[in-house]
Amino acid sequence: MSRQHPAAPSATASPHAAAAPVAAHRDWWRDAVIYQVYPRSFADSDGDGMGDLAGVRSRLPYLRALGVDAVWLSPFYASPQADAGYDVADYRAVDPMFGTLADADGLIRDAHAEGLKIIVDLVPNHSSDQHEWFKQALAEGPGSPLRDRYHFRPGKGARGELPPNDWESVFGGPAWTRVPDGAWYLHLFAPEQPDFNWEHPAVGDEFRSILRFWLDLGVDGFRVDVAHGLVKAEGLPDIGTRDQVRLLGSGVMPFFDQDGVHAVYREWRTVIDEYAGKEEPAGPSAPGRSRGTGGRMFVAEAWTPTVERTALYVRPDELHQAFNFQYLSTDWDAGELRRIIDRTLDAMRPVGAPATWVLSNHDVTRHATRFANPPGLGTQIRTAGDREQGLRRARAATLLMLALPGSCYLYQGEELGLPDVVDLPDEVRQDPAYFRGAGQDGFRDGCRVPIPWTRTGPSYGFGSGGSWLPQPSTWGELSVQAQQAGPGSTLELYRRALKLRRAEPCLGAGDTVEWLRVPEGVLAFRRGEFVCVANTTGESVTTRSYGRTLLSSGDEVTEADGEAKVPADTTVWWTMT
């Protein structure tokens, strides 16, 4: 049975690590740049206002030219869309709004032909309330064996009118909903997303089968949604406080980051390792970058209290990567950034896992808007802030991230410098958290507005019709078309940076940086003959010159007499050769 963790166990290896085959060579995910596609907002092939798999497929050459290594697709499974597809009714089917299973197969094949890996989202913590198991559990009533595959409980109070415990939903309100026969079921997110009971063997059997279904179709990896939430503390104990958790929180709770989740992932690792080296996709290898052995991988969405707890998910016989949310949540401050970089590398080194770095995704305010606002406001912000400052810092933060050892994740549209759309009318919002009281703010729609491809058109090239969320009038000048030929555009900065990252032998995989002495407010580190300097202050700073300038995120660096003047909120790459 599971239990609430009293302290972090050893991060060096889990008890079964010796039985796990660990690759001795570098695998592709160790230094990959992975691009997240939110399908409904990327490209619309049929003009219905909703992005789809055919639209993604048509834009693969753009992603190839951008210079990324892999594409992570947010959910496209059959779903009632109560939470943008994270409420899955059928894990082996494509929702008609996105296309068909044949479209998914074609997308995977075309991506491989372009030399791109494909990672798909997997949602194992909960299903949709329209999943056949849950519908049958309700129809059969109390005593149905299918209810054991979820968390059904009697209520408290004289007539069972109170929830079984005091847990609160991440989306606000109680984490329990009562059904007509009087029983209650657990949902850590929306009521339409009942939590699976991972103590029941049928749940594990089903998900191992789902893994094999998509691996057989050719996917290269899985992003594991709510990887920290599958196992709950024994007895589902009360917490005793309110305001228990927010969507992007990391507090210690009896329903998150329980030690029992690691047994699940050890079983999954045995499944995915069966596919290591199989069916290496055809297609051109990227210049200067090995395409690896065709290995498959997992990346965990694991919100944990510390990076040391996160490291437990990526021990040699468990998952391959875990998102670094502590880094994402760090303000644009040299001291804070250095501390979290050191802690991350120190935590990952003993388990032999690559560090990951990320600045934006579909659940947080885009970093161009976060950095436009004062520090300390969190990862969901509803004010535009200083747009010029935000973009300047976002560009600098991206160059810093791409210089760090390990793997990086990009979110669609950040290469265009897109800000969050903070002024969406309330009537168009679709984030379920927005409609539930006492929950987190629920303003995730602002980072999910369909991205612009052209200067003009009914949806700026997103599709031939409109878009499911309204786009701002400024979108045209931020479009791919508008930035294609601009030497100083954010799109061109990303392309140049990714090309250099491939070409520079000191960049990519690794687990250490050599910190250099620089003025306060500046970060500088060396990796072999490569040097990265990031000025996080609002003023120009003079440092020593480190050789030949490769790239600057902002204005030109002026150099004289062995010194360099780095502009405010700017990151510079140098080579000492």
C-alpha positions in Angstrom: 0.0 0.0 0.0 1.1 3.6 -0.5 2.0 6.0 2.2 2.8 9.7 2.6 6.5 10.3 2.3 8.3 11.4 5.5 11.5 12.2 3.8 13.2 11.8 0.4 14.6 8.3 -0.1 18.0 7.8 -1.8 18.1 9.3 -5.3 21.0 7.0 -6.4 18.8 4.0 -7.4 15.5 2.4 -6.5 15.6 -1.1 -4.9 15.1 -2.8 -8.3 17.6 -0.7 -10.3 20.1 -3.5 -10.7 17.6 -5.4 -12.9 17.1 -2.5 -15.3 19.1 -2.4 -18.5 20.8 1.0 -18.7 22.1 2.2 -22.0 25.8 3.0 -21.9 25.7 5.3 -24.9 24.2 8.8 -25.3 20.5 8.6 -26.2 18.7 11.2 -28.3 16.6 12.7 -25.4 19.7 13.6 -23.4 20.3 16.8 -25.5 17.1 17.1 -27.5 15.2 20.3 -28.1 11.6 19.3 -27.9 8.8 21.5 -29.2 5.4 21.3 -27.6 2.4 21.4 -30.0 -1.0 22.2 -28.5 -2.9 20.7 -31.5 -6.1 22.8 -31.2 -4.1 26.0 -31.4 -1.3 25.1 -33.9 -2.8 24.7 -37.4 -6.4 24.2 -38.7 -6.6 22.1 -41.9 -10.4 22.2 -42.5 -11.4 25.8 -41.5 -13.6 24.8 -38.5 -11.6 27.1 -36.1 -10.0 24.1 -34.3 -6.5 22.9 -34.9 -6.1 19.3 -35.9 -3.5 16.6 -36.7 -3.6 17.3 -40.5 -2.8 20.9 -39.7 0.2 19.8 -37.6 1.3 17.4 -40.3 1.3 20.3 -42.9 3.6 22.3 -40.7 6.2 19.7 -40.0 8.7 21.3 -42.5 8.5 24.5 -40.5 9.5 22.6 -37.3 12.2 20.9 -39.1 13.6 24.2 -40.4 13.3 25.7 -37.0 15.8 23.2 -35.8 14.1 21.2 -33.1 14.6 17.5 -32.6 11.2 16.2 -31.4 7.6 17.2 -31.2 5.4 16.7 -28.1 1.7 16.6 -28.9 -0.8 17.5 -26.2 -3.8 15.1 -26.1 -5.7 14.3 -29.2 -7.6 11.3 -27.9 -11.3 10.7 -28.0 -12.7 13.1 -25.3 -15.7 15.2 -24.3 -13.2 18.0 -24.0 -14.1 19.0 -20.5 -10.5 19.9 -19.9 -9.1 20.3 -23.4 -8.6 16.6 -24.0 -7.0 15.8 -20.6 -10.3 13.9 -19.9 -9.8 10.8 -22.1 -12.8 8.6 -23.0 -10.8 6.2 -25.3 -7.0 6.0 -25.1 -6.7 4.2 -28.4 -8.9 6.5 -30.6 -8.4 10.0 -32.0 -11.1 12.5 -31.3 -13.0 13.4 -34.5 -12.3 17.1 -33.9 -8.6 16.3 -34.5 -8.9 13.7 -37.2 -8.6 9.9 -37.3 -6.1 7.2 -36.3 -4.9 7.2 -39.9 -4.1 10.9 -39.5 -2.1 10.1 -36.4 -0.2 7.3 -38.2 0.5 9.6 -41.1 1.7 12.4 -38.8 4.2 10.0 -37.1 5.4 8.7 -40.4 5.9 12.2 -41.9 7.7 13.4 -38.8 10.1 10.5 -39.0 10.7 11.3 -42.6 11.6 14.8 -41.5 14.0 13.5 -38.9 11.7 14.5 -36.0 10.7 12.3 -33.1 7.1 12.2 -31.8 6.1 12.3 -28.2 2.5 11.9 -27.2 0.7 12.9 -24.0 -0.4 10.1 -21.7 -3.1 10.8 -19.0 -2.9 8.0 -16.4 -4.1 9.8 -13.3 -7.7 10.0 -14.4 -10.1 9.3 -17.2 -13.1 11.0 -18.6 -16.4 10.3 -16.9 -17.5 9.1 -20.3 -14.9 6.3 -20.3 -16.6 2.9 -20.6 -15.3 1.7 -17.3 -16.7 4.7 -15.4 -20.0 4.7 -17.3 -20.5 1.0 -16.5 -19.5 1.5 -12.9 -22.3 4.1 -12.5 -24.8 2.0 -14.4 -24.2 -1.1 -12.3 -24.5 0.8 -9.0 -23.1 0.0 -5.6 -21.1 -3.2 -5.5 -20.0 -3.0 -9.1 -16.5 -4.4 -9.4 -15.7 -1.6 -11.9 -16.0 0.9 -9.0 -12.9 -0.6 -7.5 -11.0 0.8 -10.5 -11.8 4.3 -9.3 -12.0 5.8 -5.8 -15.7 5.4 -4.8 -16.4 5.9 -1.1 -19.4 6.4 1.2 -19.8 9.9 2.5 -19.5 11.2 6.1 -22.3 12.5 8.1 -25.6 11.0 9.4 -26.8 10.3 5.9 -23.5 10.3 4.0 -24.2 13.8 2.8 -20.6 15.0 3.4 -17.5 14.2 1.3 -15.4 11.2 2.4 -12.5 13.6 3.3 -11.5 17.2 3.1 -9.4 17.0 -0.1 -9.9 19.9 -2.5 -9.8 19.8 -6.3 -6.8 21.5 -8.0 -9.5 23.3 -10.1 -11.3 24.5 -7.0 -14.1 23.2 -4.8 -14.2 19.7 -3.2 -12.3 16.8 -4.8 -15.4 14.6 -4.5 -18.7 14.4 -6.3 -21.8 12.5 -5.1 -23.7 10.2 -7.5 -27.5 9.6 -7.3 -27.1 6.3 -5.4 -25.3 8.2 -2.6 -21.7 7.2 -3.2 -18.9 9.7 -3.8 -16.0 9.5 -6.3 -12.6 11.2 -6.2 -11.5 13.7 -8.8 -8.4 15.8 -8.1 -9.3 17.9 -11.2 -12.7 18.5 -12.7 -15.7 16.3 -11.8 -15.6 15.0 -15.4 -12.1 13.5 -14.6 -12.5 10.7 -12.0 -9.2 9.4 -10.6 -8.1 5.9 -11.3 -7.3 3.6 -8.4 -3.8 2.4 -9.2 -4.0 -0.2 -6.4 -6.3 -2.2 -8.7 -4.3 -4.5 -11.0 -6.6 -4.0 -14.0 -5.6 -0.3 -14.2 -1.9 -1.2 -14.5 -2.7 -3.9 -17.1 -4.7 -1.5 -19.2 -2.1 1.2 -19.3 0.7 -1.2 -20.2 -1.5 -2.3 -23.1 -2.0 1.4 -24.1 1.7 2.0 -24.1 2.3 -0.9 -26.4 -0.5 0.3 -28.7 1.1 3.6 -29.4 4.7 2.2 -29.4 3.6 -0.2 -32.1 2.3 2.7 -34.0 5.8 4.3 -33.9 5.7 7.0 -31.3 9.1 7.8 -29.8 8.0 8.7 -26.3 5.3 9.7 -23.8 4.8 12.8 -21.7 3.2 11.5 -18.5 0.5 13.9 -17.3 0.3 14.3 -13.5 3.0 11.7 -13.0 3.1 12.6 -9.3 -0.6 11.9 -8.7 -1.3 8.2 -9.5 -0.9 6.8 -6.0 -2.7 8.2 -2.9 -1.8 7.9 0.7 -3.2 4.8 2.4 -6.7 5.5 3.9 -7.1 8.8 2.1 -6.4 10.8 5.2 -7.8 14.3 5.9 -5.4 17.2 5.5 -7.0 19.5 8.0 -6.5 22.8 6.1 -8.0 24.7 3.2 -6.3 26.2 0.1 -4.5 22.9 -0.1 -3.0 22.9 -3.5 -3.0 25.0 -6.7 -2.5 23.7 -10.2 1.2 24.5 -10.3 1.9 24.1 -6.5 4.4 21.8 -5.0 3.4 21.3 -1.5 3.5 17.9 0.3 0.1 16.4 0.0 -1.3 12.9 0.6 -2.5 12.7 -3.0 0.7 13.9 -4.7 4.3 12.5 -4.9 3.7 9.3 -3.0 6.5 6.8 -3.0 4.2 4.1 -4.5 4.2 5.8 -7.9 7.8 4.5 -8.5 6.7 0.9 -8.7 4.3 1.9 -11.6 7.1 3.5 -13.5 9.5 0.6 -13.0 6.9 -1.6 -14.7 6.5 0.9 -17.5 10.2 1.0 -18.0 10.4 -2.7 -18.7 7.7 -2.2 -21.4 9.4 0.7 -23.2 12.8 -0.9 -23.0 11.4 -3.8 -25.2 11.3 -1.2 -28.0 14.7 0.3 -27.6 16.5 0.3 -31.0 13.4 -1.0 -32.8 12.2 0.5 -36.1 14.7 3.4 -36.3 12.7 6.0 -38.3 13.7 6.7 -41.8 14.7 10.2 -42.7 17.7 12.5 -42.9 19.8 13.0 -39.8 20.3 16.5 -38.6 23.7 17.9 -39.5 26.1 17.7 -36.5 23.6 15.6 -34.5 23.4 11.8 -34.2 19.9 10.4 -34.5 20.6 7.9 -31.8 19.5 4.3 -31.7 15.7 4.8 -32.1 15.2 4.5 -28.3 11.9 5.4 -26.7 11.5 7.6 -23.7 9.2 9.0 -20.9 9.2 12.5 -19.6 7.3 13.1 -16.3 5.1 16.1 -15.5 6.0 15.7 -11.8 5.3 18.7 -9.5 7.3 17.9 -6.4 8.4 20.0 -3.4 12.1 19.9 -4.4 14.3 19.0 -7.4 15.7 16.2 -5.2 12.2 14.6 -5.1 12.0 15.1 -8.9 15.2 13.1 -9.3 13.5 10.0 -7.9 11.3 9.8 -11.0 14.3 9.5 -13.3 16.4 6.8 -11.6 17.9 4.4 -14.1 15.0 1.9 -14.0 12.2 4.5 -14.1 11.5 7.4 -16.4 14.0 9.1 -18.6 13.3 12.8 -17.9 11.2 15.0 -15.7 10.1 18.6 -16.3 12.1 21.1 -14.3 9.2 23.2 -12.9 11.5 24.8 -10.3 13.5 26.3 -13.1 10.3 27.5 -14.9 9.1 29.2 -11.7 12.4 31.1 -11.1 12.4 34.8 -11.5 14.8 36.6 -13.9 17.5 37.0 -11.2 21.1 35.9 -11.5 21.4 34.6 -8.0 18.1 32.7 -8.0 18.9 31.2 -11.4 22.4 30.0 -10.4 21.0 28.4 -7.3 18.3 26.4 -9.2 20.8 25.5 -12.0 23.2 24.1 -9.4 20.5 22.3 -7.5 19.1 20.7 -10.7 22.5 19.5 -11.9 23.5 18.2 -8.5 20.2 16.3 -8.2 20.3 14.7 -11.6 24.0 13.8 -11.6 23.7 10.9 -9.1 20.9 9.2 -11.0 22.5 9.7 -14.4 19.5 11.5 -15.9 19.7 14.6 -18.1 18.5 17.9 -16.7 15.6 19.5 -18.5 14.9 23.2 -18.9 11.6 24.8 -19.8 10.2 28.4 -19.7 6.7 28.0 -21.0 3.9 25.5 -21.6 0.2 25.2 -22.0 -0.5 25.6 -18.3 1.4 28.8 -17.4 1.6 32.4 -18.5 4.1 32.7 -21.4 7.5 33.8 -20.2 7.4 36.9 -22.4 4.6 38.1 -20.2 5.8 36.7 -16.9 9.1 38.6 -17.3 7.2 41.8 -18.3 5.7 41.9 -14.8 7.3 42.4 -11.4 8.9 39.3 -9.8 7.0 37.1 -7.3 3.6 37.0 -9.1 3.8 33.3 -9.8 3.2 31.5 -13.1 -0.3 32.7 -13.9 -0.5 36.4 -14.5 -3.4 38.5 -15.9 -1.5 41.8 -16.5 0.4 42.6 -19.7 3.2 44.4 -18.0 6.0 46.1 -19.9 5.9 44.3 -23.2 9.3 45.5 -24.4 11.0 44.5 -21.2 9.2 41.1 -21.3 10.3 40.3 -24.8 13.9 41.4 -24.1 14.1 39.2 -21.0 12.4 36.3 -22.7 14.9 36.3 -25.6 17.8 36.4 -23.1 16.2 33.7 -20.9 15.9 31.4 -24.0 19.6 31.8 -24.9 20.6 31.0 -21.3 18.3 27.9 -21.3 19.7 26.6 -24.6 23.2 26.9 -23.3 22.6 24.7 -20.3 23.6 21.0 -20.2 20.7 18.7 -21.0 17.4 18.8 -22.8 15.2 21.9 -23.5 11.5 22.2 -24.1 9.9 25.0 -26.2 6.2 25.9 -26.3 4.6 26.7 -29.6 4.7 30.4 -30.4 7.5 31.3 -28.0 9.8 31.4 -31.0 7.6 34.3 -32.3 7.9 36.1 -28.9 4.2 35.7 -28.4 2.8 37.2 -25.2 -0.1 35.9 -23.2 -3.4 37.2 -24.3 -4.5 38.7 -21.0 -7.7 40.5 -22.0 -9.8 37.6 -23.3 -13.5 38.3 -22.7 -14.9 36.1 -19.9 -17.5 34.7 -22.2 -15.0 33.0 -24.5 -12.9 31.4 -21.7 -12.8 27.6 -21.6 -10.4 26.7 -18.8 -12.5 24.6 -16.4 -10.6 26.1 -13.4 -12.0 29.5 -14.4 -15.6 28.3 -13.6 -14.9 26.7 -10.3 -14.8 28.8 -7.1 -11.9 28.7 -4.7 -9.6 27.2 -7.2 -6.5 28.5 -9.0 -7.1 31.5 -11.2 -8.0 29.5 -14.3 -6.4 31.9 -16.9 -4.6 29.3 -18.9 -6.6 30.2 -22.1 -4.3 33.2 -22.5 -1.3 31.0 -23.5 -3.5 28.8 -25.7 -4.7 31.3 -28.3 -4.0 29.9 -31.8 -0.7 31.1 -33.1 -0.3 33.4 -36.2 1.3 32.2 -39.4 0.5 35.1 -41.8 0.1 38.8 -41.5 -3.5 38.8 -42.7 -6.4 36.4 -43.0 -9.4 35.5 -40.9 -7.2 33.8 -38.3 -3.7 35.0 -39.4 -3.0 31.8 -41.3 -4.1 29.4 -38.5 -6.9 28.2 -40.8 -9.3 29.4 -43.5 -11.9 30.3 -41.0 -11.8 31.8 -37.5 -10.2 30.5 -34.4 -11.7 28.8 -31.3 -10.2 31.6 -29.1 -10.1 35.2 -30.5 -6.7 36.4 -31.6 -5.4 40.0 -30.9 -5.1 42.5 -33.7 -1.3 42.6 -33.1 -0.9 38.9 -34.1 -0.2 39.7 -37.8 3.1 41.5 -37.1 4.2 38.7 -34.8 3.4 36.0 -37.4 5.8 33.6 -39.0 5.4 35.4 -42.3 6.3 38.8 -40.7 9.4 37.4 -39.0 10.7 35.2 -41.7 13.1 37.8 -43.3 13.8 39.9 -40.2 17.4 39.5 -39.2 16.6 40.7 -35.6 13.3 38.9 -35.3 12.7 36.5 -32.4 12.0 33.7 -34.9 15.4 34.3 -36.5 17.1 34.3 -33.1 15.6 30.9 -32.3 16.7 29.5 -35.6 20.3 30.8 -35.2 20.5 29.6 -31.6 19.3 26.1 -32.4 21.6 25.8 -35.4 24.6 26.9 -33.2 23.5 24.5 -30.5 23.8 21.7 -33.0 27.1 22.8 -34.3 28.9 23.7 -31.1 30.5 20.5 -29.7 30.4 21.8 -26.1 26.6 22.3 -26.1 23.9 19.8 -25.5 24.4 16.8 -23.2 26.3 17.1 -20.1 25.9 17.6 -16.3 28.3 20.4 -15.3 29.0 24.0 -15.9 32.1 26.0 -14.8 31.0 29.3 -13.2 33.0 32.4 -14.0 33.5 35.4 -11.8 31.4 38.3 -13.0 29.7 41.4 -11.6 26.6 41.1 -9.4 23.4 40.5 -11.4 25.3 38.6 -14.1 25.5 34.8 -14.8 28.5 33.5 -16.6 29.6 29.9 -17.2 32.0 28.0 -19.4 31.5 24.6 -21.1 34.7 23.6 -22.7 35.6 26.4 -25.2 32.0 27.8 -25.1 31.0 30.7 -22.7 27.5 32.0 -21.9 27.0 35.4 -20.1 23.5 36.5 -19.1 23.0 40.0 -17.7 19.8 40.0 -15.7 20.0 43.6 -14.7 18.3 46.6 -16.2 21.7 48.3 -17.0 24.7 47.5 -19.2 27.4 45.6 -17.5 31.1 45.4 -18.3 32.8 42.0 -18.2 35.9 40.5 -19.7 35.7 39.5 -23.4 35.7 35.7 -23.9 36.7 35.5 -27.5 34.6 35.6 -30.6 30.9 36.5 -30.2 28.6 33.8 -31.6 25.2 35.3 -30.8 23.5 37.9 -28.7 19.9 38.0 -27.6 19.7 41.7 -27.9 21.8 44.7 -29.0 25.3 44.2 -30.2 28.0 43.7 -27.6 30.7 46.4 -27.7 34.3 45.1 -27.1 37.5 47.0 -26.5 40.8 46.3 -24.7 39.8 42.8 -23.6 36.5 44.0 -22.1 32.9 43.6 -23.3 29.9 45.8 -22.6 26.8 43.5 -22.3 23.5 45.4 -22.7 20.7 45.2 -20.1 18.7 41.9 -20.0 20.9 40.3 -22.6 22.5 36.9 -23.0 25.6 36.5 -25.1 27.3 33.4 -26.5 31.1 33.3 -27.0 33.6 30.8 -28.3 37.1 30.9 -27.1 38.5 29.2 -30.2 
